[in-house]
Amino acid sequence: MISPEFRKKMADSWFSYLQVQICKSFELLENNKFKFSERNWFKKNVKEGGGTSCLLTKGKIFDKVGVNKSTVSGVFPKKFRSKIFGAEKKGKYWASGVSVVAHMRNPKIPAIHFNTRFIVTSREWFGGGMDATPSHEDKKERLIIHSHLKKICLQNKKNYKKYKNWCDQYFYLPHRNEARGIGGIFFDYETKDWIKNFKFVRELGLAFIDISNKVINRKKKIKFTIKDKEKQLFKRGRYVEFNLLYDRGTKFGLNSGGNTESILMSLPPEAKWK
């Protein structure tokens, strides 16, 4: 039997390790000529945790990519408790996770998003996922991403179709009546069999590194035009709209006393609206 405190420690350690591995992988894609800057932050009450934000900007591959890891605890504001599983009564929580948002210099390469997390309230569960937001259609790219994610789900006896549909429904902009991107997988409230769920979360994190490398290496030398870049900037506008209006991670971070700059790391360096 694994104690609750040891489960927290294991999850926290994994997310720290994964953050380092993602940053190393992305720096290799930049031929180590562009490096992440690292910034540590703490909640106002230091005992309630903090995080490490890693940011790389103006690279040859990445216009902007942030890799955040945080472990925080505390009590949710009363008005927010009803929206969090298991926090409805007392509002106490502990949460640890890693999140990645990458906006590419080359508009032919999609923006990619990934996060995994372990949250403890009166219940405890894993959540997360990966999705991609291209500004140019590429059916082969879609197949590469989804086939890899399906493989990881099947290996861990997870319901890929359910996770895929969940992602499609979640990353949807109702005010635009359109999807944010080509989807991926999204899951939450995984409460049964902690060991198997933790294994799935770890394998998904490593798969994210593999998928990202495949997608980027496939297109990093493709030429693009000013018109292509304009199209990307307008698509980024949709990204901004979703993250500010609907994203649960943004709302969770702001209501759990997270670092504002780290939470808004997901926003692109440049975007346009018609």
N, C-alpha and C positions, 0 to 999 in steps of 0.2 A: 504493500500500500504506500503510495507516494503522498506525502503530507502536502497540504495546501501551500505552505510557505516554500517547500522545495519545488513545487510546480511553478510557482512564480519565479523563483531563482533560475530554473532551467529555461523558461520562456525568455526572461530578460537577457540571459547570456546568449541565447541563440540569436535574438534580434540584433544584439551588439555585433556578433560575429558576422551575420548576414550583411549588415551595413558596410562593414569593412570589405567584404568580398565583392559587393556590388560596386563600390567606389574603385577598387583595384581593377575590376573588369572594364569599367568605363574609361579609366585613365589609360588602359592598354589600347582601347579603341582610338584614343587621341594620341597614340604613340608616346605616351608619357610626357608630351610637350605642354599639355594643359592639365593642371592639378586642381583638386578640390580644396577649397578653403574650409576650415572647420571652426565651428563656433559652439561653445557649450552654454546652456542656459539653465536657470533654475526657477522654480515657482517662488512666489513671494515668501511662502513658508518653505524653506529649504528642505525640511523633513518630508515634504510632500513630493519630492522628486524634481525631475527636469529632463533634459535631453541634449542630444548632439545633432546639430544641423550641418550637413556637408553640402557645399554649393560649388558648381563649376559653370562658368559662363564664358561666352564668346570663344568657344572652341571651334575646331574644324568640323566636328560632328555635332556637338551640342551647342545650341544657342544658349540654353539654360537647362541644367538638370540639378535637382535637389534630392538628396537622400537623407531622410530624417529618421532618427530613432529616439524614442522617448519612453520613460517609465514614470508615471505619475499616480498620485493617490489623493484622496480628499473626500469632500462631500459636495454633491451637485446642488445648484440652486433649486429651490422648491419647484419653480415653474418648469424646470427641465427634467425633473425626476421621472415623470410619467412616460417620457419618451425613451427611457433606457431600461432594458430588460433587467429585472431584479432590483432596480434602484427606486421603485415606486414609494416605498415606505421611509426608509432611513436615508437614502441618497448616498450611502457610502460606496466608494469604488476604488479599485486599483486597476491600472491599465498599462500595458506595455506593447510596443509594436514598432514596425519600421514601415515607412512609406516612401515611394519614389514617383516623381513626375519628371519626365524628360521631354523637352521641346527641342526639335532638331533644326539645325541650320539648313539642311537640304529639305525642301518642301516635299520631295518625293518619299521621304522617310516619315512614317507616322509618329505622332506624339505617343508616348507609352506611359502607362500608369500601373502601379503595383502597390499593394499594401497587405500586410498580415498583422494580426493583433491578437492578444489574449487579454480578456477583460474579466474582472471579478467584481461582483456586487453581492447580492445574497445568492446569486448563481455565478457560474463561471463558464466561459465559452470562448471559442476561437472564431475569427471572422477574417475576411479579406478578399483578394481576387486580383485579377490582371485584366486590362483592356487596352485597346489601341484606338487612336483617333487619327486616321489619315485625311489628308486634304485632296488626295488623288486616288481614284479607285484602282485596286490591284487584287484581282481574284486569287492569284497564286499566294500572295502575302497573307490574305485572309485564311487560306487553307493551311499555310505553315503554322500560323498562330493557333488556330483552333484545333488542329490535329495534335499539336504538342500538349495543349491543355487537356484535351480529351484523354490522351495517353496517361497523363499524371493522375487524372480522376479515376480512370479504370484500374490503374495499378493500386490505388488506395481504396477501391470499392466505393467510390463516391459517385453521386448521380450527376454526370456531366450535363445531361440535357436540362436538368433542374437548375444547375448553376448557370448554364448559358442563358436560359430564359430569364432567370433572376437578374443577370447582368443587363440583358436587353431592356428589361423593364425599369431597372434602376437608372441606367445612363440614358435617360430619355428626357427631352425638353418639351413638356406639354405646351408651353406657350409658343413654341415653334412648330409643334407637331412633327418632330423629327428626332432621330437617334443622334447621340453625340458622336458616335463613331461606329466601328464594326464589332464592338462588344468584346467578349472574352468569357470569363467566368466571375461570378460574385457569390459569396456565401456568408452566412452569419449564423449566430446562435448554435454552433456545433458544440453540444454539451455532452454527448455520449462518448465513452471510451477515450479518455484523455490521451493515453499513449498513442493510439492510432491517429487521433486528430493532430497531435503534435508532429507525428511522422509526416502526415500529409502537408502540414504547413511548412515543414522544413524542405520537403521535396519540391513544393511549389516555389519556394524562394530560390532554390538552385535552378529550377526550370526557367524561372524568369530571366536569370542571367544568360542561360543558353538561348532562349527565344530571342532576347534583345540582340545578342551578338549575331544571330542568323539574319534577323530582319535588317539590322544596320549594315553588316558586311555585304549583304546582297545589293545594296543601293548606294553605298557611300561614295562611289565614283561616278554615279550618274549625274550628268549635267542638268542644270535647270535654268529657267528664264526668270526675268522680273515678273512676268505674268504668273508664273508658277508660284513665286513667293507671295504675290498679292493674294492669290487664292488661299494660301496657307494662313495668312494673317487674318483673313475673314473667318476661316474655320476656327482659328484661335479665339475669336470673339465668342463663338458658341461655347468654347471650353470655359471661358471666363464666366459666362452666364450660368452655366450649370454649377460650377464650383461655388459661386456666391449665392445662388438662389436655392439650390437643392442638396448639395453635397452634405451627407451626414457626418463625414469626417471633419469637415470644416466647423460644423455646428458643435460637434463633440469637443473638438480642441478648444474652441473659444469658451465653452461652458465648463470646461475642466481646468481652466486657468493656465492653458498652454501658452507658449510663446507666439505672439501674433505674427511676427515676421516668418517664423517657421511654418505656421499654419497656412499662411498665404503664399508660401513658396511655390505652390502649385500653379500660380498665375504665370502666364508667359511674359517674356521681357517686352514683347511688342504685340499688339493686336489691332484689328480694324473693324469698323462697322459701316455698313452702307447708309 
